[in-house]
Amino acid sequence: MVLFKNIGGLHGAYKVNPKRIKGADMANWPVINDAFLFIQDGKIESFGKMSELSQADMPSENIEVIDATGKLIFPGFCDSHTHIVFAGSRENEFIDKINGLSYEEIALRGGGILNSAKRLAQTSEADLFEQSAARVREVIAKGTTSLEIKSGYGLDLENELKMLRVIRRLKEAFPIRIKATLLACHALPTEYKNNRTGFVDLAINEFIPAAAAEGLADYVDTFCETNFFTEEDTLRVMEAGAKYGMKAKIHGNQMGHSGGVRAAVKCGAVSVDHLEHLNDEEIKLLASSHVIPTALPNCSLFLRMPYPPGRAMINAGLPLCIATDFNPGSAPSGDMMFAVSLACIQMRLLPEEAFAAATQNGAAAMDLEDVVGSITPGKDANFIITQPTSSLAFLPYRFTKPHIDQVWVNGSLIY
C-alpha cells in the first residue's frame, strides 16, 4: 500500500464513478486541497482531506508514505484518438503547408495518407513496432495512461493487419490500457482512385472479417469527409463491423458538414471525432444521442483549421472529449497537456472542463469509464503527479512548461 500525503490539490476525485461528465458538470471537476490518497494492489483505495486522516485509518501492514506537499495529483490522461503506428515522418509536407498548400491539395497530389501508406508498406513489422513503441513511451512521459490507436495507413489487407498486429504487441508490451481501431476506410489507394465503392467493398469483405478472425480490433472507423468517404459509405462499414462485434468510431466534420455526425448518431457510434465544422442543428442531434463528441485541437493548430465549438457543445449539455490525433501528417504531437492548453486558449474551455474532457470523458470514448479516468475507489491507480504548482489553471496557462513530475499506472511508478 502507498499513502500520498499533504497533496496540494487532488483533482478529479469522485467517491462514485462519474461515467461521463456532461455540460455544466464539467466545470465542477472536483478538487480536495491538502489531501491524502491511498492506493493498494494497483487500485485506488481511498482519499480525503488530511484533517480526516486518523491513525485508525492507517493499515497495520508496511506502508510506503510519499509527501506530495505543494504538488497536484489528477487522473492520467485518456487519449481516445491517435494514429501512433506509422512509419517515418512527413516534414516535407510541413514545408508544403508553410508554402500555402492545403491538406486536400497535398492529398490529391499523392501526399498525406498515401505517403504514409507507401512508407508503411516498405517497413517491416519489427521496425514498425520499434518506431511505435518509442512514441508510446513518449506519450506516457507526457501523462497518457490510456490510449486508442488506429490502423488506416495500410490501405490493403496485408498492411492493415500488420498495423493491427503491432497495436496488439504494444498492448502486450506496455502496462497502460490500449484500445485498437480498424480504420477500414481512411483514403483511397491509387488503384481504387476511381472506384470508391469497390474499396468500401474490400474493407467490408476482407479487412473487417480478417481483423475479427484474429481478434485485432475493438472498433471500426471511417474517414467520413468530402473527397474521401460518404455518409452512406460510413454506415455500410459501421454495419459490417457491428456484425463482428466492433463498435463504431467515426472521423467526421473536419473539412465541412460531411454527414459524419448524422452517421454517428444513426449507427450509435461511441464517438465522432474532429468536428471542426459543427452547426447548431448537428449539436442538437448529438445532444439527442449517446455519441461522445471528440475535439482534436492539436490538429486544428497544425492545419490552421477552425477549432471545434467546444463552448457551444458544453453549453448544450454534451460530454465533450479532447484527444491529440497524434499522426505524422496533421497532428505530429501526442502531448495531451498541450491539447488541454489549446482547448482553454482557443476553444475557451475552463481548465476544469478541459481536464474533465481529457480524462474521464476520454475514458468513456474508449469504453473504459468504469476502470480509469477519475480518482475513484476501485479504479486503476493511474495518475499524474505534478511539480510543485500553484493551481490547476497554472498548467494550461504555462503551456509547454514541463509540469509532470511522476506518472503512475496500476499503482506503480512508470515515469
N, C-alpha and C positions, 0 to 999 in steps of 0.2 A: 504494500500500500504506500502511496505517496500523498503527502499533505503539502499543498501550496498555501502559504500563509501571507498575511499582510498585502494581499493583491490590491494594487491601486484601484483597479476597476475590473470587475468580472462581467463581461458583456455577453449578451445572447444567452443568458442563463434562465431557463424555464423549469419550473417544478413539473409541469405537464407538457408533453411534446406538442409544439405548436403546429405541426404538419406543414401547412402553408401559411405564410404571413401576408395578409392582404391589406390593400388600401391604407386607411389611416393607422392601422395597427403596425405598419412598417416603421412609422416614426417613433413608436413606443418600444423599440428594441431594448430590452431591459438591461439595467446595469446595477450591480451591487458594489458600492465603494467600500474599501477596507474589508476585503472578503477573504474567505478560505475556500479551498476546493480539495476534496478527497477523490482520488482515483484508485481503483483496485481491480486486479485481474483484467486490465485493459479497458475498463469501463468507467464511466462517471459514477461515483458512489453518492456523493452529497456535496452541498455547498451552502454558503450563507455568510452572514456578517461575522467578522472576528469577535465582536462582542457576544455573539451567540454560541461561540465555540467553547465548550467546557471540557474539563478533564475527563468527565464521564463519557464524552463523545470520542475520546481518543482510544483506539483499539489497543489491546494488550500486546499484540504481536509487534515485531520490529517494524518501524515505520521510518521512511525517508522524509525529512522535512526540508522544503525549499522555500526560502524567503523571497517573495516577489514584490518587495516594497517599491512603490513608485512605478510598477510595470502594469500593463494591461494584459488580460487573458481573454481571448474570444475564440469561437469555433474556427477550425480550419476552413479555408476556402473550398467551395464545391464548384468546380469549373465544368459546367454541363455541355460545353460546345467547343471541341478542339479538333484539329487535324494534325496532331503531333507526329504521326507516322508519315514522313515524307523523305524524299531523297534530295540532298543538296539544298541549294538556296536559289533565290531569283532576284539578286540585287541588280542585274541588268535591267529588269523591268522597273525597278525602283527609279533608275535613271530615266526610263521612258516616261514614267509618271511625272517626274520633275519637268520633262520636256513637253508635257501637256497632253499626252495620250491618256484616254480614259480606260477604265477597266475593260469595258466592252470592246474598244478598239484593239487593245492588246490581245484579248481573247480571240477576236476574229482573224488576227494575222498569225495565229498559231502559238501565241504565248499563253500565259495564265495556266489554267488547269492542264491543258495539253502539254505544256512544257514540263510540268511536274510529272505527268503520266509517262512521258518519254524517259525522264531521268529514273523514275521508279522502275520501269521495265528493265533498265540496264543495271540495276542494283540487286545484289544477292540478298536473300532473306537475312543472312547473318549480319551483313553490313547494315541493312535497313534497321535491324533490331538494335545494333550498337548506336547508330545515329539517334534513334528514337529514345533509347534508354537515357542518353545524355540529356535530352530535352526533359524527360520526366524528372530526372534528378534536379534539373534547373528549376522546374516549377514547384517541386517540393520545397526547395530552398526559399521560394517566394511565398510559401504558406499554403499551397494547394495540397489538400489531403484526400480529396475525392475528385475523380476525373472521368470525363467521357471522351472517347477517341473514335473518330470516323475513318472509314476507308474512303474510296472515291477518287483516288489518283491511279487506280488500276485500269479502269475502263475496259478490261476484258476479264474473263473468268480467272485465268491463272494469276493475274496480278492483284485482283480484288481479294482473292483467297490468301495470297501472300501477305497482304496488308493485315487482314483479319488474324492470320496466324501470328504475326508479330505482336498484335494487340494482346492475343492470348498469352504470349510469352511475357509481355510486360506485366500482365495481371499476376503471373506466377513469380515474377522477379521482384516485385515491389510490395510493401505492406499496405499501401493505400488502396482504396476501393476504386476499381476501374470498370467502366461500362463500355461495351463495344457497339458501334453502329455501322451497319452496312449502308453506305451512301451509294445506293444502287444506281441512281441517275444523277450524276454530278455535271457532266458535259458530254457532248457528242464526240467520239473519236473520229478521226479523219474519214475512215471507211464508211461511217454512218452519217456523214455530214448532211446528206440529203435524204436521210431515212430515219427520222426521229422515232417513228412508230416501231420500226424494226429494232432499234436499240432498246426501247422500252420493253419490247417482247423478249429480247435477250436477257435483260435484267430480271424479268418476271420468270422466265422459263429456265434460266441457268444460274444466275447469280444467287437468287434467293434460295432455291432448293439446295444448292451445293453448300452454301453457308449454314443452312439449317441442318444439313446432314452431319456436319462436324461440330454443331453447337457453337458457332463462332460469333453470333450476333445477338445482342439483346434488342436492338432497334433496327428499323429500316428508315431511310431518309431519301429525300429527293430535292433537287435544286429547282424549286418552282419559280421561275423567273422568265421574263421576256428574253427571247433568243436562246433559251435553254429548254425548260420543260413546262408544259401547260398544267393548268389545274386538273384537267381530265387525265393527263399522264400520271400526275401525282396520286390521284385517287386510285388508279389502276395498280400502281406499285404498292400503295399502302394496303389495299385489299389483298394483294398477293402475299405480302409479308405477314398479315394477320393470320392467314391460314397456317403459317408455320410458327405462330406464337411470337412474332416480332412486333413490338409496339411501334407506333408511328412517331417520328420527329421530322419536322419539315423546315427547310430553308424557305423563307417567304418574304415578299415585300421589301427586298433590298434595293432594287432598282426602280421599282414602281409598284402600282397596285396590281400585283401579279395573280391574285387569286389564291395565294398561299394561305392567307387567314381563313378564307372560306373552306379550302380543302382541309385545313387542320381541324376546324370545327366539325365538318361533315364526317370525318373519319375518327374523331375523338382522339386526336394526337396528344401525346404527353406534353409537347411544347411546339411552338412555332417561333423560329429564331431569325433574327435580323431586324425586321420591322422599321427600317429607316423611313419608309413611306407608309403612313398609317393615318386613316381619316376617322372621323367621329363614328361613322357607321360601322367600320371594322372594329373599333374599340368596343362599341355596344355588343357586337357579335361575340367578341372574346369574353365580355362580361357575362354573357348568357351561357357560357360553356365552362368546362373544366380545363381548358388548354392553358398552359403556362406561357405567357409572353416573355421572350428572352431577348435582351438587348446585348449588342456586341460593340461597345464603344471604342475598343481598340481599332476595330475595322473602320468605323466612321472616321476616326482620326487619320488613319493611314491613307484612306482613299479620298479624303476630303469630301465625304458624303454627309448628308444630314444625320443628326443623331436621332435615335428613336424618341418619340414624345413620352418620356418616362413619367413626367409630372402628370400628364393627362391620363396615363394608364393607372397610376396610383390613385388619382382623384376619382377614377371610375370604379375603384374597389378591387383592382386586379392584383394578383400576387407576382409582381414584376421580378424577373430574374436577370442577373448580369453574368456574362461569361466572356472569355477572351477571344474566341475564334482563332486561336493560335494556329497559323498556317504560313507557308512560305511566300504567298503572293499578296494577301490583303491584310494580314494582321500578324506580322512576324514577332510577336511577343506573347508569352504566356503569363505575364505579370498581373495577377488578379488585384493586387493593391493599386496598381496604376489604373486598372479598369474602374475600380471604386472611385479613384480621384476624378477620372473623366466623367463618371456618372454624376458626381457632385458639381464639377465645374461646368460641364457642357449640357447636362440633362437636368440640372437644378434639383437633384435629389439631396435631401438632408443626409448627413453621414450615417445616421441610424438606418435610414431607408436603404442606402447603398450597401451597407454591411448585411442587412437582412436579406437583400436581393442576392448577395454573393455567397451566402452561407445556407440558411435553411431553405430558401426558395430554389437555390441551385441543387440542393439535395433532392427536393421534390421533383425537379426536372429530370432526375435520374432514377426516380422511384426509390430513393434512399432516405426519405424523410423520417423513417422510423428508427434509423440507426446512426445517422450523422446530421450535421447542420446546426445543432444547438448544443449548449451545455445543459443536458437533461439527464437525470439519473437513469442508468441502464443503457445509454447510448455509448458508442465508441468514444474513448478518451482521445479525441482528435482536436488539437487546439494549438493556437499560436500564442507565444509569449513575446511581448514587445520589449524593446529597450525602454528605460525609464522615460515616460511620456506624460505630458500634462493633461491630455484629454483625448477622447476618441476623434474629435474633429481635427486634432493636430495631424493625424495620419494622412487623410486625403489633402489637407491644406499644404503640408510639406511633401508634395509629390516628388518622387524619385529618391527621397532620403531613405537610407536603409533603416527601416523601423523594426525588423524582425530580429529577435534575439534567439529564440528557440522554436522548433516545430516538433510537436508530439503526435504520434499516431499509435493507436491501440495501447495507450499508456506507456509508450516508450519514446525516449528522445531520439529522433532520427535526423535532426539538423540543429 
